[in-house]
Every structure is written in C-alpha cells, then in structure tokens.
C-alpha cells in the first residue's frame, strides 16, 4: 500500500511529529510505504530526509497568490502519475482544500487526517468542504465528534502512534542535562513542551507557580520557540510575567529544541495547563513514555489520555487548583514515582506504534484495490 501524505510543512508541532514517526516506523508495518509531499522546506523536510524518507517539495504556496498553488498542484500531479499511489492523505483542512481535488482527478481514494477540532466556519474549512473525502481519520474522539460540522463522510478515531526512545543510562543523562542547564540535582523540574500559543496555558502555569514561591527546590523549563511573528510578542509577555511574579530566576525559557527526550528524561513533572481544548496532545504521550506524571486541564483530547493512573486533571483556568496539584507532586516523591510508572503503561496502551499502524492499515484497506488486503 503506497500512501502519499500531503502537508504544508512550514512549522513544527504535532502533525509534523506524526509524519516523522511514520517515516521512523516504516519497518514496523511493512504493508505500508509512506511518501511525503510538502510545500515548504524546513525542519520537517530535513528530518524526513535524515530518515531516508521519500520527500517531494511542491513549492511555497500562498493561497492569496493563486499561481503558487497552480504550480504546486502541477508538481503534485506529476508525482501522482509517476508513483501510482494507492491512497492520498491530506493532513489538515488546508491541504485538503489546496490539493484534495487531485485525488478525485486521478481516481485515488482520498483521506482527510483531521488534527484539529472543526467548526465548519473557518474560511479554509469552507474551501475544504467542496472536496469530499472517502474517509476522515480523527486524532481523538473529541476531534471526531466535530467532523459532522464539515462532512457526513465515514470517520474513525486513530490515536497518534508515538515512538519514544529508550534511555539507556537515565541517571547519567539526567545529571548531564541538568549540568548543561545549571539546574541542581535536588531541584524538582516541572517541564512544559509545546508550541508558543496562548491556549497552551504557559501564563496559567506561571500564575500557579507563583503561588508556590515559598516551596523550595523547584524549577520550571518551558520548551518551545518562536515560529510565527505573534509568538515573539507572547514570549516577551511571559518573561515579563515571570519577572513581575518574582519567579523569573526559577523559570528557564529553553526555546525550540530537537532533544526533547533528553529534557524529559531529566525532568520530574510535565505540566501543560491548556486554556483551550487540545485536539489530542502528543506531548502528553511523550511525557508519559518518559515516566513523568502529567498535570493538565480537563479539556478536550487530554481527558482521553490522562487519568488517575498517570497524572492529574484540574479544572480549566483555575490557578489555585493547578498549584495544589503541583504542590502535591513536588513534595511527594512516591506519588511521582507511582504515577510515572503508570504513565508508561498508559502511553503504550494508547499509542503503541505497531498497534496504531496496523489499525491504519485496516482502516485504509477497504478503500483500495483488494490486491493489498491480507
């Protein structure tokens, strides 16, 4: 089964992490061959090439400049004719609106892999509505519940397969990372790994941590760099907030990192208190695989991941409840250990790569020629 994944590729977040995972796990489900068509050069394209994945750059596309779209569509048409794919998967509505019709032109099964909750109102969604997919794959039940706002197409939930590297010498790695970041070994590290978007809850986390100012020996690492102009302003606001709250010396803004597994291995608690609903949350799964208890708000896809076996869900926009949950974990090593062990089991149960890739194969097989069905 030859699958062509079509996406923009100009940023790096959850969708990009999934595409890299598909390339990494090519051998786990040999019945699927993954190919990638991206509009932009950047980190995603580079990481895929490092994995020897087949990547075609279609050209920078701006919907406000129609000729760039026509040129990219021409490149994609040539690729489809050359490779004879079995399925074309558009990741997110932007790709569906821009390129989905080429699947119809070439009589290819078309799948929309939906990574965001749909409203049916966004201009890009309205454009995507004109291109009917054969199947919608949603990254959570929460996301799948929104699909009827755009399509009456069959839909299925497929939790994202997540690969997390095993740490061979965890104690020495922990010491090395903390030395690099001037973080004492006895410090309890709270880490947030996410895009610099307001709804990810960085500001709420700082407000909660300010309430724990009198508790010694904690540090917070905020991981995520500026990828859009507005995010630079937000980062500046967060730094000023930390200063105003009197906790700036205990907050490290680490920017964009490519060594997230190392950072998680050196941390103690993962906290991302979203103020808006997360469609899924790969960062939560990665933290669970790393053995960290996860603290987040009871919104969206996070409620399908975090339970009492692996972390704590708190009410949205409640800094008092958030600080109480963090205080318990900061002060109680045994609770952190128990939840950390439960997290590894939970992550594997939800997002084991082999299980999820085999499910992907089963979902796609009815759409294509019987010859690829076992």
C-alpha positions in Angstrom: 0.0 0.0 0.0 1.6 3.2 -1.2 0.4 6.3 0.8 1.1 9.8 -0.2 0.9 12.3 2.7 0.3 15.9 1.7 1.0 18.7 4.0 2.4 22.3 4.2 5.5 21.6 6.4 6.5 25.1 7.2 6.1 24.8 11.0 6.9 22.0 13.5 4.3 20.6 16.0 2.1 17.6 16.5 1.3 16.9 12.8 5.0 17.2 11.9 5.9 14.8 14.7 3.4 12.3 13.4 4.8 12.4 9.9 8.4 11.9 11.2 7.1 9.0 13.3 5.6 7.4 10.2 8.9 7.6 8.5 10.7 6.2 11.6 8.4 3.2 11.8 8.4 2.2 8.2 9.6 -1.3 9.1 7.0 -1.9 11.8 4.2 -2.2 9.3 5.8 -3.3 6.0 2.5 -3.4 4.3 2.5 0.4 4.1 5.0 2.6 2.2 4.9 6.3 3.2 5.7 9.1 0.8 5.6 12.8 1.6 4.7 15.8 -0.5 5.4 19.1 1.3 5.1 22.7 0.2 7.9 24.2 2.2 11.5 23.3 3.0 12.3 23.4 6.7 12.8 21.2 9.8 10.1 18.7 8.8 11.6 18.1 5.3 15.1 17.8 6.8 14.1 15.3 9.5 12.3 13.1 6.9 15.3 13.1 4.7 17.6 12.1 7.6 15.3 9.0 7.9 15.7 8.3 4.1 12.1 9.1 3.5 10.9 10.0 0.0 10.1 13.7 0.1 8.9 15.9 -2.8 8.8 19.6 -2.3 5.9 21.1 -4.3 6.9 24.7 -3.8 5.9 27.5 -1.4 2.2 28.0 -1.5 0.2 31.1 -0.5 -3.5 30.9 -1.2 -3.5 34.6 -1.6 -1.2 34.1 -4.6 -3.1 31.6 -6.8 -0.2 31.0 -9.2 1.8 29.4 -6.4 -1.0 27.0 -5.8 -1.3 26.1 -9.5 2.5 25.4 -9.7 2.4 23.2 -6.6 -0.7 21.3 -7.9 1.2 20.7 -11.2 4.1 19.3 -9.3 1.8 17.0 -7.3 0.1 15.8 -10.4 3.4 14.8 -11.9 4.3 12.9 -8.7 1.0 11.1 -8.7 1.4 10.0 -12.3 5.0 8.8 -11.6 4.4 6.8 -8.5 0.9 5.3 -8.8 -0.1 5.7 -5.2 -2.9 3.7 -3.6 -4.2 6.4 -1.2 -3.7 10.2 -0.8 -3.9 11.5 2.7 -4.3 15.3 3.3 -3.3 16.4 6.8 -5.5 19.2 8.0 -8.1 21.2 6.1 -5.5 23.5 4.4 -4.0 20.6 2.5 -7.5 19.2 1.8 -8.6 22.5 0.3 -5.5 23.0 -1.7 -4.8 19.5 -3.1 -7.6 17.1 -2.3 -9.3 17.6 -5.7 -6.2 16.0 -7.4 -7.2 12.7 -5.8 -10.5 12.9 -7.5 -9.0 13.8 -10.8 -6.7 10.7 -10.6 -9.4 8.4 -9.1 -7.4 8.0 -5.9 -9.0 7.3 -2.6 -8.9 10.5 -0.6 -8.5 10.6 3.2 -8.5 13.7 5.4 -6.5 13.1 8.6 -8.1 15.6 10.9 -5.8 17.0 13.6 -7.9 20.0 14.8 -11.5 20.4 16.0 -13.7 21.5 13.1 -16.2 24.4 13.3 -17.4 24.5 9.8 -16.9 28.3 9.8 -13.3 28.9 9.1 -12.7 30.1 5.5 -10.2 27.2 4.9 -12.7 24.7 6.2 -15.4 26.2 3.9 -13.0 25.6 0.9 -12.2 22.1 2.1 -15.9 21.3 2.3 -16.1 21.3 -1.5 -13.7 18.4 -1.6 -15.4 15.3 -0.2 -13.0 12.7 1.3 -13.7 9.0 1.3 -12.8 8.7 5.0 -11.9 11.1 7.8 -9.4 9.9 10.4 -9.5 11.9 13.6 -6.8 12.0 16.2 -9.2 11.7 19.2 -12.8 11.0 19.9 -13.1 14.7 20.8 -11.9 15.7 17.3 -14.1 13.1 15.6 -17.2 14.5 17.3 -16.7 17.7 15.3 -16.4 16.0 11.8 -20.2 16.3 11.1 -19.8 20.1 11.1 -18.0 19.7 7.8 -18.6 16.3 6.4 -21.1 13.4 6.6 -18.3 11.2 5.4 -17.4 8.0 7.4 -15.0 8.8 10.2 -12.8 6.8 12.5 -10.6 7.7 15.6 -7.0 6.7 15.4 -4.8 7.9 18.3 -1.5 9.0 17.0 1.3 6.4 17.1 4.1 7.7 19.2 7.7 6.4 19.3 9.8 7.4 22.3 13.5 6.4 22.6 14.6 4.2 25.5 17.1 5.9 27.8 20.0 3.6 28.4 21.7 5.5 31.3 18.9 7.6 32.8 20.8 8.9 35.9 23.9 10.0 33.9 21.7 11.6 31.3 19.7 13.4 34.0 22.9 14.7 35.5 24.3 15.8 32.2 21.2 17.7 31.1 20.9 19.4 34.4 24.5 20.4 34.4 24.0 22.0 30.9 21.1 23.9 32.2 22.6 24.9 35.5 19.8 23.1 37.3 20.7 21.5 40.7 20.2 17.7 41.0 17.9 18.2 44.0 15.6 20.5 42.2 12.2 19.2 41.1 11.8 20.2 37.5 8.4 21.0 36.0 8.6 21.0 32.2 6.2 22.2 29.6 6.9 21.2 26.0 4.6 22.9 23.5 4.2 25.4 20.7 4.2 29.0 21.9 0.5 29.5 21.6 -1.6 31.3 24.3 -4.1 28.5 24.7 -1.3 26.1 25.7 -1.5 27.7 29.1 2.0 29.0 29.8 0.7 32.1 31.5 -1.6 30.0 33.7 1.3 27.8 34.7 3.4 30.8 35.7 0.5 32.1 37.8 0.2 28.8 39.6 3.9 28.5 40.2 3.9 32.0 41.8 1.7 30.5 44.5 4.4 28.0 45.2 7.1 30.6 45.6 7.7 29.6 49.3 8.3 26.0 48.4 12.0 25.4 47.8 13.8 23.4 45.2 11.6 23.6 42.1 12.5 24.8 38.7 10.4 25.2 35.5 11.6 24.5 32.0 9.5 26.0 29.2 10.4 24.4 25.9 9.2 25.8 22.6 10.4 28.5 20.3 9.0 31.3 18.2 7.7 30.1 14.8 5.3 32.9 14.0 5.7 36.7 14.5 2.9 36.9 17.1 4.7 34.3 19.2 7.6 36.6 19.8 5.3 39.0 21.5 3.8 36.3 23.6 7.2 35.0 24.7 8.1 38.6 25.7 4.9 38.8 27.8 5.7 35.5 29.5 9.1 36.7 30.5 7.7 39.9 31.9 5.0 38.0 33.8 7.6 35.8 35.4 9.6 38.9 36.4 6.5 40.6 37.8 5.6 37.5 39.8 9.1 37.3 41.3 9.8 33.8 39.9 12.0 34.6 36.9 15.1 33.1 38.5 13.3 29.7 38.6 11.9 29.8 35.1 14.1 28.7 32.1 12.8 29.5 28.6 14.7 27.0 26.5 13.4 27.9 23.1 13.0 25.4 20.2 14.7 22.1 20.9 15.4 18.9 19.0 16.4 17.0 22.1 13.0 16.8 23.9 13.5 13.2 25.0 16.7 14.2 26.8 14.9 17.1 28.5 12.0 14.9 29.6 14.4 12.3 31.0 15.9 15.0 33.2 12.6 16.4 34.4 10.2 15.3 37.1 6.7 16.6 36.2 5.1 17.5 32.9 2.6 20.3 33.1 0.7 21.9 30.2 -2.5 23.5 31.6 -4.4 24.3 28.4 -6.9 27.1 28.5 -8.4 25.8 25.2 -9.2 22.3 24.3 -6.3 20.2 22.9 -7.5 18.0 20.0 -5.1 15.3 21.1 -1.7 16.0 22.7 1.4 14.1 21.6 3.4 16.0 24.2 1.3 14.3 26.9 2.1 10.8 25.5 5.8 11.6 25.2 5.9 12.7 28.8 4.1 9.5 29.9 6.6 7.4 28.0 9.3 9.3 29.8 7.9 8.3 33.1 6.6 11.8 34.1 3.3 12.4 35.8 1.2 14.7 33.7 -0.8 17.6 35.0 -3.2 19.3 32.7 -6.7 20.8 32.5 -9.8 18.7 31.9 -10.4 19.8 28.4 -10.6 18.1 25.0 -8.4 15.2 24.0 -6.3 15.4 27.2 -9.2 13.7 29.0 -8.8 10.7 26.8 -5.1 10.4 27.7 -4.7 11.4 31.4 -6.4 9.5 34.1 -5.7 8.8 37.8 -3.1 6.1 36.9 -0.7 8.6 35.3 -1.5 12.2 36.3 -3.9 14.8 37.5 -6.7 16.7 35.7 -7.6 20.0 37.1 -10.4 22.4 36.3 -9.7 24.9 33.4 -8.4 28.4 34.2 -8.0 27.6 37.9 -4.5 28.6 39.1 -5.4 27.6 42.7 -6.3 24.0 41.7 -3.3 23.8 39.4 -0.9 25.0 42.1 -2.4 22.5 44.6 -1.8 19.6 42.2 1.7 20.7 41.5 2.5 21.1 45.2 1.4 17.5 45.9 3.7 16.2 43.2 6.6 18.5 44.1 6.5 17.3 47.7 5.8 13.6 47.3 8.5 11.5 45.6 6.5 8.3 45.9 3.4 9.8 44.2 5.6 11.0 41.3 7.1 7.5 41.0 3.8 5.7 41.1 2.2 7.9 38.5 5.3 7.8 36.4 5.2 4.0 36.2 1.5 4.1 35.4 2.2 6.6 32.7 4.5 4.3 30.7 1.8 1.6 30.7 -0.9 4.1 29.8 1.1 5.6 26.8 1.8 2.1 25.4 -1.8 1.1 25.8 -3.0 4.2 23.9 -0.3 4.9 21.3 1.8 1.7 20.7 3.2 2.3 17.2 2.7 -1.2 15.9 -0.9 -1.4 17.1 -1.8 2.0 15.7 -0.1 1.5 12.3 -1.8 -1.9 11.9 -5.1 -0.1 12.7 -4.2 2.5 10.0 -3.7 -0.3 7.5 -7.1 -1.9 8.4 -8.8 1.5 8.0 -7.3 2.2 4.6 -7.5 -1.3 3.1 -11.3 -1.2 2.2 -10.7 2.0 0.2 -8.3 0.5 -2.3 -7.7 -2.4 -4.6 -8.3 -5.9 -3.0 -4.8 -7.0 -4.0 -3.3 -5.2 -1.0 -5.7 -6.6 1.5 -4.2 -9.6 3.5 
